[in-house]
Every structure is written in structure tokens, then in C-alpha cells.
Amino acid sequence: MTTPSADDRRTRSGDRREPTTGRDAGVETRIEHDDGPASADGLEYEVVTTPVLVVGAGAAGARVAIELAESGVESLVIGKRDHGDAHTTWAAGGINAALGSLDDEDDWTIHAADTLNEGHHLNDPDAVELTAKHMPDRIRELEAWGTPFDRTEDGRINQRYFGAQSYRRTCFVGDRTGEAMLETLVDRARELEIPKRENVMITRLLSDGERVAGAVGFDMESGRGLLFRSNHVVLAAGGFSALYRRHSSRDDENNGDAQALALEAGARLLDLEFVQFHPTGMVGERYGDEWDGRLVTEAVRGEGGRLYNEAGERFMERYSPDQMELDARDVVARAIAREIEEGRGTEHGGVYLDISHRDADYVRERLPTMVDRFASLGVDITEEPIEVAPTAHYTMGGVDVDFRNGETGVDGLYAVGETVAGVHGANRLGGNSLAETVAIGKLVGDHVGSVIGADDAEPDVTDEHRVLAEREFLALESLADATGDVTPRELLADLGEVLWDHAGILRDEAGLRAGLEELDALRERTADLHVDGGLTSKSFEYAVDLSVSLTVAETMLRTALERTESRGAHYRTDFPETDEAWRANLVVSVDDGERSIRRRGVADPSPAVREALEAGYELDYHHLE
Ligand SMILES: Cc1cc2nc3c(=O)[nH]c(=O)nc-3n(C[C@H](O)[C@H](O)[C@H](O)COP(=O)(O)OP(=O)(O)OC[C@H]3O[C@@H](n4cnc5c(N)ncnc54)[C@H](O)[C@@H]3O)c2cc1C
């Protein structure tokens, strides 16, 4: 591995736990350094021991670490970027909690019932109920910690509709809710002096399939190898929507790291076939690659925006004559996908979204961000239509956990946030993912804190751990030196096409099988990789992404093939109906080196939530405010 830089504060091997100051003033990261050659190969790497390792510095990871710190347990939070710069910051619309600020009939059981209805009853009832029940407290807590939620005129936390809800339940901070929330959590983490490391990428968990013992990765700035030794590892590393050609995430986030790491470590994955496509993403062919897939807020439709195909037909009349453009995300996304697939789209591969029939001043007042963004691209949305197409937005599937504690079935390995499956079932209700991060994050932190024992404070690093880690470091070095002909970026782009074409909004058996074959061909091409710039380069990061992405992509294709029905976000053109016999989750595991997929029945909700379901609250697709 690379030689550590001269300013690294190091001690001789055996001098444990010299404190090192993190880049965040006042916060110390206690790490054990080990600078002696650690093997006959002369590999040098840093060893870090911590009672709890939290992989992921978004809202979920931060909330877990805060809970641990408040119960006196030290953790180390790591992320692939600077602290405060997680995917969470992109969440705009809001976070759900049945506060009843405006609609006092609302309560947590109705929130749970709405979530189950939108999830087509594939959700884990425990996950849904714990989230809905705890959210009012979590919002008040965020407020107390400083999140500047919008207010009603009489000073209560304001709430709005967000997609399909029975009542106004979404709390928000303008159109920057995720960013404001993460700022609050990071500030709180600073106050509690929670240790952190930035720009660290985990590439493997130390696991024998039964028990986790830490993780291995590298410092993305120095290229130095890192062995994290910990008896408790919390995966909070996000989802995998960025695997698709068009997606609303950043290219270098949401690549499926968490799911691949978990599967390889012996954990189970669940329902990977459910991917939420937002109906209106920007079209790269029209506005430039950097804008491809970025969200055009649903508020444009909420404010009366109309969808037209190339022939000028308001096509939603054919798909949803009552709800029209305001129908559920999956319905509108499917309608647009069909128009494009059947040749009625624009030359750039989209459809038109038009709000120009509304008064220009009203549009400027209600949709300022959209007006400004398109103006910067030379388009006046008060005068002309924009071009949109569906974009992969959120992954409902993920790691299979027990929501009461975050346990994965591998001792010491927990997971939380967009990493896991369960809260959202077959489709996600807008505003529920931020809710899940903090509601379940607190519970996981609480549980991990309660099982920490005296032996966990300074876990030993055994020869076996070193052997596993060194094998990984050698593999990483050899990847960084790859001198073939094809770049990781090219292969990731091709992977995105495979998923878009074969596991997109409309799927069928022939397409999914073709996708698997194309994936095999892609895998063969990885033998000819070319990595530019070594261990600290973006090219190398993408090469690592590629290996995890292939695992997750294959699992998605296989589960989508297995589920021979249509439900929520999973639409099979060869099985267009929902089949009650398929009210089951698909559990993926690797047993004796073989991937297996099996069905598991879904539990029933509690009597209180059943009552709310039976009361039949209207799940309507309201105009956004
Ligand atoms: C455009 C957009 C708008 C959205 N709007 C809303 C909304 O209005 N309301 C709502 O509820 N939800 C919304 N969502 C979804 C929501 O933002 C996410 O589901 C949520 O923020 C996920 O939080 P998280 O903590 O689980 O993961 P993330 O915020 O994705 O954090 C993952 C962390 O893991 C780290 N990481 C990943 N891989 C590794 C690795 N290998 N090694 C080390 N670290 C790693 C990352 O660096 C990061 O720190 C939106 C999403 C998008 C894309």
C-alpha cells in the first residue's frame, strides 16, 4: 500500500490508541496506528479500533451515532465524502410525522395505514409502525436541536401534503429539508464530540458469515489502507438508484455499496426488484448530461402542469382520466415510459411538461427554483414546455433487518436507512424515507448501545483479521494498477443502460433474461479494466463501485424475474395483474457460495393499524402546496 505521509502522527506498533485530531476542530478520532510492516509482503496500513463502526454519515448513520453517544457509547462515523455532504442533503420536499398541526384528526395509525396502502402491503408492519409511532417525537427533537421547520402563522410546525396522504403530514424546511436536517444532526454530533473520518471508502466487511469483526477500506485522499476493528458495525451507506442510466442521485452515491457488502458478509437482501421511478426527471439529451435525471419537482404537476406527447396529445387522459397528471408516481411514470417506448416521445427521448397556461407571476411565485433552474438553461417555463422523462429515484429493497434493533442475522452487523428494505414495501410514500432514517436510527443506536460489553471497548486485532485485510489491500492495489482498455466509467455507463433497458419501469421475462446475459458479458469486460491515477483517483473509486454494482444489479434482475406479478413500482408487462398469492417478500442469501431466492410471507399489522386500514381513509394524490 502507499507509504504514509510524513505528517501522520504515528506510534510504533503496539502503542495503542494515540489520539488523532479529526479535520473537524475539537473532535478527536481515537485511533490505533500501526506503522510497522504488517506482513511479509511489507504492506503498510492503519489499524483503527472502535467499539462501534458506523459506515455512512447521512441522516441514518448520524442519528445512530448520536443515540450511542447519548448513552455513553463511543462510535466512529465514516463516510465517502466530507462530513455533512451525504446524499441526504438532496432531499427537498419534507419529512412525515403525524403531528396534526393542521389536521388534528391525523394520528400515527393513519400514517401507518397510508404507508401500507402505498406500499401495496408488502411492507414490514413492525417497520412501518415503529416509524409512524416515533416520528412526532423525532420531529420535536430535531426542532429542539435547531432544525428551522417552516411555521404556521400561529407558530406551529407547518405541514403539507406530499404525494398520497390522508392528511397534511409532511414537515419541511422550504425546499431544503434534507440539508437542514443533516446540518442539525452534524451540529449535534459535533456537540457530542462524536469521532468521525471523512473520505473513507469501505470495500469489505470482516466477516466469517456468522459474525462481523470490522471492515476494510482505504483513505480516498491518501490511498492508505485502513483496517477497522470493531465488534459492532452499523451499515448506513444508502441505496442503489444510481445504478440506472437515468437517476436523481449523484453518480458517485447510491451505488449499492451497502447491499453488496452485507450480502458478501452473510446477511440477506430483500425485495431488490422494487425501484421507485420519479415520473419527471430532466432529459440529458435536451439539457446536458449534468442535468440528466435531476428532479423536476412534482409541484409543477401539483400546480396544474400538463403532460403532452410529441403529437400534442394530453396522454394522461388515456391512462388515468380521473386523476390525470396527479395520479401516483408509478402510474404517471409508467404512462410516460409507454409513450416514449411506443414512439410518441420527443426527439430527445422525453415528453413535454407544460405549465405555461398558468399566470406567469403565479408560476414564478410558486415554482421559483424551477423557474430559475430552467432560466439558467435558456428556457422560460412560464412561456414554453420543458422535456421530462422518468428517473430512478429511490430503492425500496435492501438489507433484511429486524426493525426493532437493526440486526441483520450476522452477529454484530446492523443496518439502517435507505440501506434496508421494509418500511416502504412495493412503493414509497414521499417524506417517509427521511422519517425512517431518524425514527429507526434512534432505535438501532439504542439497541447497539445496550448490547455493548466490556470486551467491545478495545477489540483485539488477530492474525486472521490481518490476513483478511491484507488480501483485500492487495486486491485493491492490483485493481488500481489495472492497465487494460476499458475505463470503469464506461462499464458503469453500460451497466446503467442494461438496467434501464431490462429492469426499468416496464419489464418482462425476455427482457430480464437478456439483461442477465448482457451483465455476464459486462462482467467479462472487467478483466480489461483501465484505472487512471491510482488509489486516490475517481477512476479507482468507480472501479470499486463497479464490482459492488454488478452484484446488486444481478440480484435486482433475478428478483424482478422471480416476481411474476405487478405490484407497486414493479411492473411486469407479461404479468400485469397483482396476484394475492404474491403478497410475499423475496429474500436473497448466499448459501455455500450459491445465491438463493425464496419467498417469505408478510406479517399482519397490529389491531390499531388494522382499524385505521379498515376505516378506509382516503389516500388521495393531493395538489402540493
Ligand atoms: C433528489 C432527491 C430528493 C429526495 N427528497 C426526499 C424527500 O423530500 N423526503 C424524503 O423523505 N426522502 C427524500 N429523498 C430520499 C432521501 O434523501 C434518502 O432516502 C435518505 O436521505 C437516505 O439517507 P441515508 O442516511 O440512509 O443515506 P445517505 O444520505 O445516502 O448516506 C449514505 C452515507 O454512506 C456513505 N457511504 C456509502 N458507501 C460507502 C462506503 N462504501 N464506505 C464508506 N461510506 C459509504 C456516504 O458517503 C454517505 O455518507 C430524496 C432523494 C433524492 C435523490
The ligand as an ORCA input file, in Angstrom:
! r2SCAN-3c Opt
* xyz 0 1
  C     -33.334     14.319     -5.256
  C     -33.847     13.573     -4.046
  C     -34.868     14.113     -3.299
  C     -35.367     13.422     -2.179
  N     -36.365     14.003     -1.438
  C     -36.823     13.364     -0.336
  C     -37.820     13.974      0.492
  O     -38.289     15.084      0.217
  N     -38.244     13.290      1.585
  C     -37.775     12.071      1.924
  O     -38.204     11.508      2.931
  N     -36.798     11.495      1.177
  C     -36.303     12.097      0.073
  N     -35.317     11.510     -0.680
  C     -34.713     10.243     -0.200
  C     -33.763     10.522      0.968
  O     -32.957     11.635      0.667
  C     -32.832      9.335      1.256
  O     -33.544      8.146      1.264
  C     -32.146      9.479      2.623
  O     -31.543     10.739      2.716
  C     -31.124      8.385      2.823
  O     -30.351      8.655      3.973
  P     -29.261      7.614      4.474
  O     -28.641      8.191      5.678
  O     -29.860      6.272      4.553
  O     -28.206      7.533      3.280
  P     -27.311      8.668      2.577
  O     -27.732     10.040      2.895
  O     -27.280      8.258      1.136
  O     -25.885      8.474      3.234
  C     -25.070      7.388      2.902
  C     -23.712      7.585      3.543
  O     -22.931      6.417      3.348
  C     -21.658      6.764      2.857
  N     -21.150      5.617      2.097
  C     -21.716      4.993      1.054
  N     -20.955      3.972      0.654
  C     -19.882      3.941      1.475
  C     -18.723      3.134      1.564
  N     -18.518      2.114      0.719
  N     -17.808      3.396      2.512
  C     -17.994      4.441      3.367
  N     -19.071      5.236      3.335
  C     -20.000      4.982      2.403
  C     -21.913      8.006      2.029
  O     -20.720      8.734      1.804
  C     -22.895      8.722      2.949
  O     -22.196      9.361      3.989
  C     -34.818     12.175     -1.812
  C     -33.785     11.635     -2.578
  C     -33.303     12.319     -3.687
  C     -32.200     11.714     -4.501
*
